[in-house]
């Protein structure tokens, strides 16, 4: 069983300074968005304000972190081996108590997994050996590039060689998944292939490529766009092809976010023609509704309903590319003539119920607005650890939850 060991931390402050491409760079005032967790008559809660910018707390004391882990363990007694997933809002390699925290967890026979870290807090590569001795058995390392000069320039790493040496030690001794935000003209092309060569040679388990986002529609909802004025994001289709090409070239697994996982067929593996047989496990659709989703997800979702021969559901896309980052501004751009009387919005979207109902009924037609499940597919960041069967099973479960929402909110109109 996995439990979260959240060490806290604030981006830019508890990570030795922002990376040049960081999604949280340039954020000033934290906007209140609204979401499913807000009170019914109040827009704003911790999740849709400070939580959006990962600015909920500074680094916590190891006592507080251990206490939280122990509480979670006691509530799940008998659940088998316990793994502590160490994460935070800053860079966990900058957490001053990381060694003592992992040592204490190890004393309780709790192994540790290190969440995303750029390694910017590593000034001595031997810390990797010490952490391994403390029971760290898995890590995700945002390497960006194995070129030390590029790390200095873009990651703002003061000790790039030590960080890369630590990455190599992790690769050789535990399960390490590399990660890189791909910026066209900077760490792509031959630079990217050299990074892949090094990670494969060192023994990395896999490599996650992250498409660089630079505009509101690509997911920058904190009013800090563009992150880089002189750089454009890679077209989504080209990025997906890059992931597929590299996955063929190398012997370790390479996935991408928001697209794609060449091994499992994700995202929306059940939309693939070769997986059509699994659609028989989706419940009958008895309701009538419009599903609002992202520009990327819409064609996949519509394809599934088309294969199910369902004509009571239509899928409408906003320009936002990531569904869970949809805000009320996205809803305001929709043509309401395309929207049925029952509407399903993404479960994790940053829209308060009051705003959704107001905006989607602004043409004089009072619409019922429901929320779908938090996810409908498995992103490449997560599917890299899953099998084809795992992904299909999760997608079927999520899609059935979506059908339940359509049937429930759609039936209310009859």
C-alpha positions as CSV (number, residue, x, y, z in Angstrom):
1,X,0.0,0.0,0.0
2,X,1.2,3.5,-0.9
3,X,0.9,6.4,1.5
4,X,1.7,10.0,0.8
5,X,4.6,11.6,2.7
6,X,4.0,15.3,1.8
7,X,7.0,17.4,2.9
8,X,5.4,20.6,1.8
9,X,7.4,23.4,0.1
10,X,6.6,26.3,-2.2
11,X,7.6,26.5,-5.9
12,X,10.4,29.0,-6.5
13,X,11.3,29.2,-2.8
14,X,11.9,25.6,-1.7
15,X,13.5,24.4,-4.9
16,X,16.6,26.7,-5.1
17,X,14.8,29.0,-7.5
18,X,12.5,28.5,-10.5
19,X,13.6,26.5,-13.5
20,X,13.5,28.7,-16.5
21,X,10.5,26.7,-18.0
22,X,8.6,26.2,-14.7
23,X,4.8,26.4,-15.0
24,X,4.7,28.3,-11.7
25,X,7.2,31.0,-12.7
26,X,5.8,34.5,-13.0
27,X,2.7,33.7,-10.7
28,X,1.9,36.7,-8.6
29,X,-1.6,36.9,-7.1
30,X,-3.2,33.4,-6.7
31,X,-6.6,33.4,-8.3
32,X,-9.6,31.7,-6.7
33,X,-11.2,29.5,-9.4
34,X,-14.0,27.4,-7.8
35,X,-14.2,23.6,-8.0
36,X,-16.1,20.5,-6.9
37,X,-14.6,20.8,-3.4
38,X,-15.9,24.4,-2.7
39,X,-18.9,25.0,-0.4
40,X,-22.2,25.1,-2.4
41,X,-22.6,28.9,-2.0
42,X,-19.0,30.0,-1.9
43,X,-16.5,30.1,-4.7
44,X,-13.1,29.2,-3.5
45,X,-11.4,26.6,-1.3
46,X,-7.8,25.5,-0.6
47,X,-7.7,23.2,-3.6
48,X,-8.7,25.8,-6.1
49,X,-6.6,28.7,-4.7
50,X,-3.3,27.9,-3.0
51,X,-3.5,24.2,-4.1
52,X,-3.5,25.1,-7.8
53,X,-0.1,26.8,-7.4
54,X,1.3,24.1,-5.0
55,X,1.7,26.9,-2.5
56,X,-0.1,25.5,0.5
57,X,2.8,25.3,3.0
58,X,6.5,25.7,3.5
59,X,8.7,22.7,4.2
60,X,7.2,20.7,7.1
61,X,9.2,19.2,10.0
62,X,10.1,15.5,9.7
63,X,8.0,14.9,12.9
64,X,4.9,16.2,11.2
65,X,5.5,14.1,8.0
66,X,6.2,11.0,10.0
67,X,3.1,11.5,12.1
68,X,1.0,11.8,9.0
69,X,2.4,8.6,7.5
70,X,2.0,6.7,10.8
71,X,-1.7,7.8,11.0
72,X,-2.3,6.6,7.4
73,X,-0.6,3.3,8.2
74,X,-2.7,2.7,11.4
75,X,-5.9,3.4,9.4
76,X,-4.8,0.7,6.9
77,X,-3.5,-2.0,9.1
78,X,-3.2,-5.3,7.4
79,X,-2.9,-3.8,3.9
80,X,0.5,-5.4,3.2
81,X,3.8,-3.7,2.5
82,X,3.8,0.1,3.1
83,X,5.5,2.4,0.6
84,X,5.9,6.1,1.4
85,X,5.6,8.3,-1.6
86,X,7.7,11.4,-0.7
87,X,6.4,14.5,-2.5
88,X,6.0,18.2,-2.1
89,X,5.4,21.6,-3.7
90,X,9.2,22.4,-3.8
91,X,12.0,20.2,-5.0
92,X,12.2,17.3,-2.5
93,X,15.9,17.1,-3.1
94,X,16.0,20.5,-1.4
95,X,14.2,19.2,1.7
96,X,16.7,19.7,4.5
97,X,15.5,16.6,6.4
98,X,15.3,14.2,3.5
99,X,18.0,11.8,4.8
100,X,16.7,11.7,8.4
101,X,13.1,11.3,7.1
102,X,13.9,8.3,4.9
103,X,16.0,6.9,7.8
104,X,13.1,7.1,10.2
105,X,10.7,5.6,7.7
106,X,13.2,2.8,7.2
107,X,13.3,2.1,10.9
108,X,9.5,1.5,10.7
109,X,10.1,-0.9,7.8
110,X,8.6,1.6,5.4
111,X,10.4,1.8,2.1
112,X,10.4,5.2,0.2
113,X,9.7,6.4,-3.3
114,X,11.0,9.8,-4.3
115,X,8.5,11.8,-6.3
116,X,9.4,14.3,-9.0
117,X,12.7,16.0,-8.2
118,X,15.1,18.0,-10.4
119,X,18.0,17.1,-8.1
120,X,18.7,20.8,-7.6
121,X,19.3,20.3,-3.9
122,X,22.1,17.8,-4.6
123,X,25.6,19.2,-4.0
124,X,27.1,15.8,-3.3
125,X,26.2,12.9,-5.4
126,X,26.9,10.4,-2.6
127,X,23.6,11.4,-1.1
128,X,22.1,9.0,-3.6
129,X,23.9,6.1,-1.9
130,X,22.9,7.2,1.5
131,X,19.2,7.5,0.5
132,X,19.3,4.0,-1.1
133,X,20.8,2.7,2.2
134,X,17.8,4.4,4.0
135,X,15.3,2.3,2.0
136,X,14.7,4.5,-1.1
137,X,13.9,2.0,-3.8
138,X,12.3,4.1,-6.5
139,X,12.7,7.7,-7.8
140,X,11.4,10.0,-10.5
141,X,14.1,12.4,-11.7
142,X,13.4,15.4,-13.9
143,X,16.7,15.4,-15.7
144,X,15.8,17.9,-18.5
145,X,19.1,17.0,-20.2
146,X,22.2,15.1,-19.3
147,X,24.2,18.1,-20.7
148,X,25.5,19.9,-17.5
149,X,25.5,23.3,-19.3
150,X,21.9,23.0,-20.3
151,X,21.0,22.1,-16.7
152,X,22.9,25.1,-15.5
153,X,21.1,27.4,-17.9
154,X,17.6,26.0,-17.8
155,X,17.2,24.2,-14.5
156,X,19.3,26.8,-12.7
157,X,21.2,23.9,-11.2
158,X,24.3,25.1,-9.2
159,X,25.9,21.6,-9.1
160,X,24.7,19.9,-12.4
161,X,27.5,17.3,-12.4
162,X,26.7,16.2,-8.9
163,X,23.0,16.0,-9.7
164,X,23.6,13.9,-12.8
165,X,26.0,11.6,-11.0
166,X,23.4,11.1,-8.4
167,X,20.9,10.3,-11.1
168,X,23.3,7.7,-12.5
169,X,23.7,6.1,-9.1
170,X,20.0,5.8,-8.7
171,X,19.7,4.3,-12.2
172,X,22.3,1.7,-11.4
173,X,20.8,0.6,-8.1
174,X,17.1,1.3,-7.9
175,X,14.1,1.9,-10.2
176,X,14.5,5.4,-11.7
177,X,12.2,7.0,-14.2
178,X,13.6,10.0,-16.0
179,X,11.5,13.0,-17.0
180,X,12.0,16.0,-19.2
181,X,9.9,19.0,-20.3
182,X,10.7,19.1,-24.0
183,X,11.4,22.7,-25.3
184,X,11.7,22.8,-29.1
185,X,15.2,24.0,-30.1
186,X,16.6,23.5,-26.6
187,X,16.6,19.9,-25.3
188,X,15.0,18.1,-28.3
189,X,16.7,16.7,-31.4
190,X,20.2,15.2,-30.9
191,X,20.3,16.7,-27.3
192,X,17.2,14.6,-26.4
193,X,18.7,11.5,-28.0
194,X,21.9,11.9,-26.0
195,X,19.8,12.1,-22.9
196,X,18.0,8.9,-23.9
197,X,21.3,7.3,-24.7
198,X,22.7,8.2,-21.2
199,X,19.6,7.1,-19.3
200,X,19.4,3.8,-21.1
201,X,23.1,3.2,-20.6
202,X,22.8,4.0,-16.9
203,X,19.9,1.6,-16.5
204,X,16.9,3.9,-16.1
205,X,13.5,2.1,-16.0
206,X,11.8,4.6,-18.2
207,X,11.5,8.1,-19.5
208,X,8.5,10.5,-19.4
209,X,8.5,13.3,-22.0
210,X,6.4,16.3,-21.0
211,X,5.1,18.7,-23.7
212,X,6.1,22.3,-22.8
213,X,3.0,24.5,-22.2
214,X,3.2,28.2,-22.8
215,X,-0.3,29.5,-23.2
216,X,-3.7,29.6,-21.4
217,X,-5.2,27.0,-23.8
218,X,-2.3,24.7,-23.2
219,X,-2.9,24.8,-19.4
220,X,-1.4,27.9,-17.9
221,X,-4.4,29.1,-15.9
222,X,-2.5,31.2,-13.3
223,X,-2.2,34.3,-15.3
224,X,1.5,33.8,-15.9
225,X,1.6,33.1,-19.7
226,X,3.7,33.0,-21.6
227,X,6.5,31.4,-19.5
228,X,9.0,31.9,-22.4
229,X,8.3,34.7,-24.9
230,X,10.6,33.5,-27.6
231,X,9.6,29.8,-27.5
232,X,6.5,28.0,-28.9
233,X,5.2,24.7,-27.9
234,X,5.5,21.7,-30.2
235,X,2.2,20.8,-32.0
236,X,0.5,18.0,-30.1
237,X,0.5,15.6,-33.1
238,X,4.3,16.1,-33.6
239,X,4.9,15.6,-29.9
240,X,3.0,12.3,-29.9
241,X,5.0,11.1,-32.9
242,X,8.2,12.0,-31.2
243,X,7.2,9.8,-28.2
244,X,6.3,6.9,-30.5
245,X,9.6,7.2,-32.5
246,X,11.8,7.3,-29.4
247,X,10.0,4.4,-27.8
248,X,10.8,2.3,-30.9
249,X,14.5,3.4,-30.9
250,X,15.3,2.6,-27.3
251,X,15.0,-0.5,-25.1
252,X,13.5,1.2,-22.1
253,X,9.9,2.5,-22.0
254,X,9.2,6.0,-23.1
255,X,5.8,7.7,-22.6
256,X,4.5,11.2,-23.1
257,X,2.1,13.7,-21.5
258,X,-0.5,14.7,-22.5
259,X,0.1,12.2,-25.4
260,X,0.9,9.3,-25.5
261,X,1.9,5.8,-24.3
262,X,2.9,3.7,-27.3
263,X,2.9,0.5,-25.2
264,X,-0.6,0.6,-23.8
265,X,-2.3,2.7,-26.5
266,X,-3.2,5.4,-24.1
267,X,-4.7,7.8,-23.6
268,X,-8.1,6.3,-24.2
269,X,-6.9,2.9,-25.1
270,X,-10.5,1.6,-25.3
271,X,-11.0,3.9,-28.2
272,X,-8.5,1.9,-30.3
273,X,-10.0,-0.3,-33.0
274,X,-8.1,-3.3,-31.7
275,X,-9.7,-2.8,-28.2
276,X,-13.2,-2.5,-29.4
277,X,-14.1,-5.8,-27.9
278,X,-13.9,-4.3,-24.4
279,X,-16.6,-1.8,-25.1
280,X,-19.2,-4.5,-24.4
281,X,-18.4,-4.0,-20.7
282,X,-19.7,-0.4,-20.8
283,X,-23.2,0.1,-19.3
284,X,-26.2,1.0,-21.5
285,X,-26.6,4.7,-22.0
286,X,-30.2,5.7,-21.1
287,X,-29.8,9.4,-20.5
288,X,-29.4,12.4,-22.9
289,X,-26.6,14.9,-22.2
290,X,-23.7,16.9,-23.5
291,X,-20.2,16.2,-22.3
292,X,-17.9,19.1,-22.2
293,X,-14.2,18.2,-22.3
294,X,-10.9,19.3,-23.6
295,X,-9.7,19.7,-27.2
296,X,-7.5,16.7,-26.9
297,X,-9.9,14.3,-25.2
298,X,-13.1,15.2,-27.2
299,X,-12.4,13.1,-30.4
300,X,-11.5,10.0,-28.3
301,X,-14.7,10.3,-26.2
302,X,-16.9,10.9,-29.2
303,X,-15.3,8.0,-31.0
304,X,-16.3,5.7,-28.1
305,X,-19.9,6.8,-28.1
306,X,-20.0,6.4,-31.8
307,X,-18.8,2.9,-31.5
308,X,-21.4,2.3,-28.9
309,X,-24.0,3.7,-31.4
310,X,-25.2,6.2,-28.8
311,X,-26.9,9.2,-30.4
312,X,-28.3,10.8,-27.2
313,X,-24.8,12.1,-26.1
314,X,-22.8,14.7,-27.9
315,X,-19.3,15.8,-27.0
316,X,-18.3,19.5,-27.1
317,X,-14.7,20.6,-26.8
318,X,-13.3,23.8,-25.4
319,X,-10.0,25.1,-26.6
320,X,-8.3,24.1,-23.4
321,X,-6.1,21.0,-24.1
322,X,-6.3,19.5,-20.6
323,X,-9.8,18.8,-19.2
324,X,-9.0,19.1,-15.5
325,X,-7.7,22.6,-16.2
326,X,-10.9,23.9,-17.7
327,X,-12.1,27.1,-16.0
328,X,-15.2,29.2,-16.3
329,X,-13.5,31.3,-19.0
330,X,-13.5,28.2,-21.2
331,X,-17.2,27.6,-20.7
332,X,-18.0,31.2,-21.7
333,X,-16.6,30.6,-25.2
334,X,-19.1,27.8,-26.0
335,X,-21.9,28.0,-28.5
336,X,-24.9,27.1,-26.2
337,X,-27.0,26.0,-29.2
338,X,-24.8,22.8,-29.2
339,X,-25.5,22.1,-25.5
340,X,-28.3,19.8,-24.4
341,X,-30.4,20.4,-21.3
342,X,-28.2,18.1,-19.2
343,X,-24.5,18.9,-19.2
344,X,-21.5,16.9,-17.8
345,X,-18.3,18.8,-17.0
346,X,-15.0,17.2,-16.0
347,X,-14.9,16.3,-12.3
348,X,-11.7,18.0,-11.5
349,X,-12.3,21.1,-13.6
350,X,-11.7,24.5,-11.9
351,X,-15.3,25.7,-12.2
352,X,-17.7,26.3,-9.3
353,X,-21.2,24.8,-9.7
354,X,-22.8,28.2,-9.4
355,X,-20.7,29.6,-12.2
356,X,-21.2,26.5,-14.4
357,X,-25.0,26.7,-14.1
358,X,-25.0,30.5,-14.7
359,X,-22.8,30.4,-17.8
360,X,-24.4,27.3,-19.3
361,X,-27.9,28.7,-18.8
362,X,-27.1,32.2,-20.0
363,X,-29.2,31.8,-23.2
364,X,-32.4,31.4,-21.2
365,X,-32.5,27.6,-21.2
366,X,-32.1,26.3,-17.6
367,X,-29.6,23.5,-17.8
368,X,-28.8,20.8,-15.3
369,X,-25.0,20.6,-14.7
370,X,-23.4,17.5,-13.3
371,X,-19.8,16.4,-12.9
372,X,-18.2,13.4,-14.4
373,X,-15.4,11.3,-12.9
374,X,-12.1,12.9,-12.1
375,X,-10.4,11.0,-14.9
376,X,-11.4,9.1,-18.0
377,X,-8.0,7.7,-19.0
378,X,-4.5,7.1,-17.6
379,X,-2.0,9.7,-18.4
380,X,1.5,8.7,-19.6
381,X,3.0,9.8,-16.3
382,X,1.1,7.0,-14.6
383,X,0.7,4.4,-17.3
384,X,4.5,4.0,-17.6
385,X,4.1,1.7,-14.5
386,X,1.1,-0.1,-15.8
387,X,0.3,-2.9,-18.2
388,X,-2.2,-2.8,-21.1
389,X,-4.7,-4.7,-19.0
390,X,-4.3,-2.3,-16.1
391,X,-5.0,0.7,-18.3
392,X,-8.0,-0.9,-20.0
393,X,-9.5,-1.9,-16.7
394,X,-9.1,1.6,-15.3
395,X,-10.6,3.2,-18.4
396,X,-13.6,0.9,-18.4
397,X,-14.3,1.8,-14.7
398,X,-14.0,5.5,-15.4
399,X,-16.1,5.4,-18.5
400,X,-18.8,3.5,-16.7
401,X,-18.8,6.3,-14.1
402,X,-19.2,8.8,-16.9
403,X,-22.2,6.8,-18.2
404,X,-23.7,6.8,-14.7
405,X,-23.5,10.6,-14.7
406,X,-25.1,10.8,-18.1
407,X,-27.9,8.5,-17.0
408,X,-28.5,10.2,-13.7
409,X,-28.5,13.8,-14.8
410,X,-30.0,13.1,-18.2
411,X,-32.9,11.1,-16.7
412,X,-33.8,14.0,-14.3
413,X,-35.2,15.8,-17.3
414,X,-37.7,13.2,-18.1
